Amino acid sequence: QGARFVYHSPGNLLHVPGHTLILVDSVINSGKSIRDELGALSAPGGGPFHGRIFVVSDVMQQEASEALPREFPAVRFFALRVSGNKYTGSGGTDTGNRLFGTEQS
């Protein structure tokens, strides 16, 4: 069985029970986006997800790197770099777009 790549809108996560799910977020600052997605996986009508979940990030803010594994002990978190810097975007600003010059069209 092959892998599927799904680019999605928040809260519109493909439900694939019994499979391995890898959520990729280029930068995790506060962890709000990942918390929203992981919460949706266990919400009525959206879950619970019965499979392994991995969260992968280029950069994860220090506080989020400590809090998220405590809040979601069944999820494995991986980051290339943990940063003590904090950044909060405003409006439509997304840190990944700012770092990589990309945006969803």
C-alpha positions, 0 to 999 in steps of 0.5 A, a space after each residue: 500500500 502506497 503513501 498519500 500526500 494530502 495538502 489540506 485546510 485546517 480541520 479538513 484532515 483526511 481520516 485514515 484509521 489504522 494507518 500511520 499519519 505524518 503531520 508536517 509543519 515547517 515551523 511550530 511556534 506556539 503549537 496552536 495549529 498542531 494542537 488544533 489538528 491533533 484535537 480534530 483527530 480525537 473530536 467526535 465525528 473526526 476520530 479517534 484516529 487508530 494509528 501512529 501519529 508523527 509530527 515533523 517540523 524544521 523548527 520548534 519553539 522550546 516551550 512547544 517542544 516541551 508542552 506538546 509531548 506532555 499533552 499528546 503522549 501517544 504522538 511522536 514529535 521530531 524537529 530538526 532544531 529547537 529554538 528559544 526564539 519566539 515569533 507571533 505572526 499577524 494577520 495572514 503572516 505564516 512563519 513558514 511562508 516568511 522563512 521559505 518564501 512560499 504560500 498556499 494559493 
